[in-house]
Amino acid sequence: MGRKKNAALDAIISQFPDTEEEYRNYKYVYTLLRSLQADDKTLLDINTDEETELLRIAATRTPSAHKAQAALYLARGYEFSVDFPLTDEDDTAWNTAFKQDELNNTNTTKSDTYPVPASDYVKMTIPQAERSLCYIYIYNIEGKLVLTQTIKESETLVNTSTLSNGTYYYVVVDNNKQVFERNKITIVK
């Protein structure tokens, strides 16, 4: 039991800023979020100076950067590439970006996903699943993998009952890790 508790504490401690600059960035992002909340405002209410500072932090590619990127996406629709770790036998990771512009995104196909917003399940129609075993990886707004499901048929139900309200990103890949779709879903319960 003690080892599990130590591992959990080590995981929390590893998220703390480890440089003075990262500490300042971390403090800025959380102070901004608290200030908005205290003033009964949302991220949509950030001013130009706050937006500029969040953009500077977002460019650092640190843990604070991911918080700033999430805030900027929600506030202004800024899109940043995201590094997703995949847990497989060769422990490889890959990079992707979520884009709203489907006309210029030639690497993905569009599947039918409903209901929108979803609550306990999402029904997806993925034509590639008829030809190849596929996987869906669902990530929260911070880029943390929260759900994985194997897709064996072109029409499948993804159980989202364990997910909290919010926006999630998903990626559909085949056995060769070819990306068939990148998109987002919204959960409202």
C-alpha positions in Angstrom: 0.0 0.0 0.0 2.8 2.4 0.9 4.4 2.0 -2.6 1.1 3.0 -4.3 0.8 6.0 -2.1 4.4 7.0 -2.8 3.9 6.5 -6.5 0.8 8.7 -6.4 2.6 11.4 -4.5 5.6 11.2 -6.9 3.1 11.7 -9.8 1.7 14.8 -8.2 5.1 16.2 -7.3 6.4 15.6 -10.8 3.7 18.0 -12.1 5.1 20.9 -10.0 7.1 23.5 -11.9 10.8 22.7 -11.8 12.3 26.1 -13.0 11.7 29.7 -11.9 10.3 30.5 -15.4 7.9 27.6 -15.3 6.8 28.6 -11.8 6.0 32.1 -13.0 4.1 30.7 -16.0 2.2 28.2 -13.8 1.3 31.0 -11.3 0.2 33.4 -14.0 -2.2 30.9 -15.6 -3.8 29.8 -12.4 -4.0 33.4 -11.0 -5.7 34.4 -14.2 -8.2 31.5 -14.0 -8.9 32.3 -10.3 -9.3 36.0 -11.0 -11.8 35.3 -13.8 -13.8 33.0 -11.6 -13.8 35.5 -8.7 -15.0 38.2 -11.0 -17.8 35.9 -12.4 -16.2 36.0 -15.8 -15.2 33.3 -18.3 -12.2 32.7 -20.6 -14.1 34.5 -23.3 -13.6 37.7 -21.2 -9.8 37.8 -21.3 -8.3 41.0 -22.5 -5.6 41.5 -25.2 -2.7 41.7 -22.6 -3.9 38.4 -21.0 -4.2 36.8 -24.4 -0.7 37.9 -25.4 0.8 36.5 -22.1 -1.1 33.2 -22.6 0.3 32.9 -26.2 3.8 33.5 -24.8 3.3 30.7 -22.2 1.7 28.4 -24.8 4.8 28.6 -26.9 7.0 27.2 -24.1 5.8 23.6 -24.6 5.9 23.0 -20.8 3.1 21.7 -18.5 2.0 25.3 -18.0 2.0 25.7 -21.8 -0.7 23.0 -22.1 -2.9 24.8 -19.6 -2.4 28.1 -21.6 -3.1 26.3 -24.9 -6.3 24.8 -23.5 -7.4 28.2 -22.2 -6.6 29.9 -25.6 -8.5 27.2 -27.5 -11.6 27.7 -25.3 -11.3 31.5 -25.3 -10.3 32.2 -28.9 -10.2 29.0 -30.8 -6.4 28.9 -31.1 -5.2 25.5 -32.3 -1.9 24.0 -31.1 -0.3 20.7 -32.0 -0.6 18.2 -29.2 1.9 15.4 -28.3 0.0 12.2 -27.5 1.8 9.3 -25.9 0.5 5.9 -27.1 1.2 3.0 -24.8 2.3 0.1 -27.0 5.1 -2.4 -27.1 7.7 -0.1 -28.6 6.7 2.9 -26.4 6.4 5.3 -29.3 4.6 8.6 -29.2 3.2 10.7 -32.0 2.1 14.3 -32.7 -1.2 15.5 -34.0 -3.1 18.8 -34.4 -6.8 19.3 -34.2 -8.1 21.5 -36.9 -11.5 23.0 -37.7 -10.6 23.4 -41.4 -11.7 20.1 -42.9 -11.0 21.2 -46.5 -7.3 21.4 -45.9 -7.0 18.3 -43.7 -6.4 15.6 -46.2 -5.1 13.0 -43.7 -8.4 12.3 -42.1 -11.9 11.2 -43.1 -15.1 12.3 -41.7 -17.3 9.9 -39.7 -20.8 10.4 -38.5 -20.8 11.0 -34.7 -23.9 11.6 -32.7 -25.7 12.6 -30.5 -24.1 16.1 -30.2 -23.6 16.8 -27.4 -23.3 13.3 -26.0 -23.9 12.1 -22.5 -23.5 8.3 -21.8 -22.6 7.1 -25.3 -21.5 8.3 -28.7 -22.6 6.4 -31.8 -19.9 6.5 -34.5 -19.9 5.3 -38.1 -16.3 4.7 -39.2 -16.1 3.1 -42.7 -12.5 2.1 -42.2 -13.4 -0.3 -39.5 -15.0 -2.6 -42.0 -11.6 -3.1 -43.6 -9.3 -3.0 -40.6 -9.4 -3.2 -36.8 -9.4 0.4 -35.5 -8.9 2.1 -32.2 -10.3 5.3 -30.7 -8.3 7.2 -28.3 -10.1 9.9 -26.3 -8.2 12.7 -24.6 -9.3 15.4 -22.2 -8.7 19.1 -22.8 -5.3 18.8 -21.1 -4.2 16.0 -23.5 -4.5 13.2 -21.0 -5.7 9.9 -22.4 -9.0 9.1 -20.7 -10.6 6.4 -22.8 -9.5 3.8 -25.3 -11.8 1.5 -27.3 -11.3 -1.1 -30.0 -13.5 -0.6 -33.0 -14.4 -3.8 -34.9 -17.4 -2.7 -37.0 -18.2 0.4 -39.0 -21.0 1.3 -36.6 -20.0 1.3 -33.0 -21.1 2.7 -29.6 -18.5 4.3 -27.5 -19.4 4.3 -23.8 -18.8 7.8 -22.5 -20.7 7.4 -19.2 -17.5 7.7 -17.1 -16.5 11.0 -18.7 -17.4 14.3 -17.0 -19.0 17.2 -18.7 -16.5 18.9 -21.1 -14.8 18.9 -24.5 -12.8 15.8 -25.4 -10.6 15.2 -28.4 -10.5 11.8 -30.2 -8.3 10.1 -32.7 -9.2 7.0 -34.7 -6.3 4.9 -35.9 -5.8 1.5 -37.4 -3.3 -1.2 -36.5 -0.6 0.6 -38.4 -1.4 3.8 -36.5 -2.6 5.5 -39.6 -4.9 8.3 -38.5 -8.4 8.1 -40.0 -10.0 10.9 -38.0 -9.2 13.6 -35.5 -12.1 15.5 -34.0 -13.8 16.5 -30.8 -16.9 15.5 -28.8 -18.7 17.4 -26.1 -20.1 15.6 -23.1 -23.1 17.1 -21.3 -25.0 15.2 -18.6 
